[in-house]
Amino acid sequence: MHKTQVLVNQPGDYHRTRLTHTLEVAQERALAKRLLGYPTALAETLATYSPNKLAIYLFDLAQDFTAFYRDCQVVGAEPAATEDLRLRLSVVSQRTIGRALELLGVSAPEEM
């Protein structure tokens, strides 16, 4: 078990919430770690004028999210704190992918 603090934006507003939750599943940890790497990936992309670095980050994020969603029950997960964390990880993933695609000039669907 790993204790990790995850900083996420709450859906529908702009203030940040700090959650302390035990990330018991490897897919949760991998996704959280990848999300935390977004600022670094963006900085490297801008510093080197290499949009392919952001595209590679997005590909890796999409793979991590797919594994997380495939292996971790999100809605209805028990206890409620686990469901809450997983919903937040999902929302932050959606927002991060959307922002990065926008920076790359790629449109993204509102829903899938």
C-alpha positions as CSV (number, residue, x, y, z in Angstrom):
1,M,0.0,0.0,0.0
2,H,1.1,3.5,-0.8
3,K,-0.1,6.7,0.8
4,T,-0.2,9.5,-1.7
5,Q,-1.6,13.0,-1.7
6,V,-3.4,13.9,-4.9
7,L,-4.3,17.5,-5.7
8,V,-7.2,17.7,-8.0
9,N,-9.7,20.3,-9.2
10,Q,-13.2,19.6,-8.1
11,P,-15.8,19.3,-11.0
12,G,-17.7,22.5,-11.5
13,D,-15.5,24.9,-9.6
14,Y,-12.0,26.3,-9.6
15,H,-10.6,25.7,-6.1
16,R,-8.3,22.9,-5.4
17,T,-8.9,20.0,-2.9
18,R,-6.1,18.0,-1.3
19,L,-7.1,14.4,-0.8
20,T,-5.1,11.9,1.2
21,H,-6.1,8.4,0.2
22,T,-4.4,5.1,0.1
23,L,-3.9,4.1,-3.5
24,E,-4.1,0.4,-3.2
25,V,-4.4,-0.5,-6.8
26,A,-1.4,-0.3,-9.1
27,Q,-3.5,1.3,-11.9
28,E,-4.6,4.1,-9.5
29,R,-0.9,4.8,-8.7
30,A,0.2,4.7,-12.3
31,L,-2.6,7.1,-13.4
32,A,-1.9,9.5,-10.5
33,K,1.8,9.5,-11.2
34,R,1.2,10.1,-14.9
35,L,-1.2,13.0,-14.2
36,L,1.4,14.6,-11.8
37,G,3.9,14.5,-14.7
38,Y,1.8,16.8,-16.9
39,P,3.5,20.0,-15.9
40,T,6.9,18.5,-16.7
41,A,5.8,17.1,-20.0
42,L,4.4,20.5,-21.0
43,A,7.5,22.4,-19.9
44,E,9.7,20.0,-21.9
45,T,7.5,20.4,-24.9
46,L,7.6,24.2,-24.7
47,A,11.3,24.4,-23.9
48,T,12.3,22.2,-26.9
49,Y,9.6,23.3,-29.4
50,S,8.8,19.6,-29.7
51,P,5.0,18.9,-29.8
52,N,5.7,15.2,-30.2
53,K,6.8,15.1,-26.6
54,L,3.3,16.2,-25.5
55,A,1.8,13.7,-28.0
56,I,3.8,10.9,-26.4
57,Y,2.7,12.0,-22.9
58,L,-0.9,11.9,-24.1
59,F,-0.5,8.5,-25.5
60,D,1.0,7.2,-22.3
61,L,-1.8,9.0,-20.2
62,A,-4.5,7.4,-22.4
63,Q,-2.9,3.9,-21.9
64,D,-2.8,4.5,-18.1
65,F,-6.3,5.7,-18.0
66,T,-7.6,2.8,-20.1
67,A,-5.9,0.3,-17.7
68,F,-7.3,2.1,-14.7
69,Y,-10.8,2.2,-16.1
70,R,-10.7,-1.4,-17.2
71,D,-9.4,-2.8,-13.9
72,C,-10.9,-0.4,-11.3
73,Q,-14.6,0.0,-10.6
74,V,-15.3,3.7,-10.5
75,V,-19.0,4.2,-9.9
76,G,-20.2,2.2,-7.0
77,A,-16.7,1.4,-5.7
78,E,-16.5,0.8,-1.9
79,P,-15.8,2.5,0.3
80,A,-17.2,5.8,-0.8
81,A,-13.8,7.5,-0.4
82,T,-12.5,5.1,-3.1
83,E,-15.3,5.9,-5.4
84,D,-14.7,9.7,-4.8
85,L,-11.0,9.4,-5.6
86,R,-11.6,7.3,-8.7
87,L,-14.2,9.8,-10.0
88,R,-11.8,12.6,-9.4
89,L,-9.0,10.8,-11.2
90,S,-11.3,10.3,-14.1
91,V,-12.3,14.0,-14.3
92,V,-8.7,15.2,-14.0
93,S,-7.7,12.7,-16.8
94,Q,-10.5,14.0,-19.0
95,R,-9.5,17.6,-18.4
96,T,-5.8,17.0,-18.9
97,I,-6.3,15.1,-22.1
98,G,-8.7,17.8,-23.4
99,R,-6.2,20.7,-22.5
100,A,-3.3,18.9,-24.1
101,L,-5.2,18.0,-27.3
102,E,-6.3,21.7,-27.5
103,L,-2.6,22.8,-27.3
104,L,-1.8,20.4,-30.1
105,G,-4.7,21.8,-32.2
106,V,-6.7,18.6,-32.0
107,S,-10.4,18.6,-31.3
108,A,-11.8,16.1,-28.8
109,P,-15.3,14.8,-28.4
110,E,-17.3,16.0,-25.4
111,E,-18.4,12.4,-24.6
112,M,-17.3,8.9,-25.5
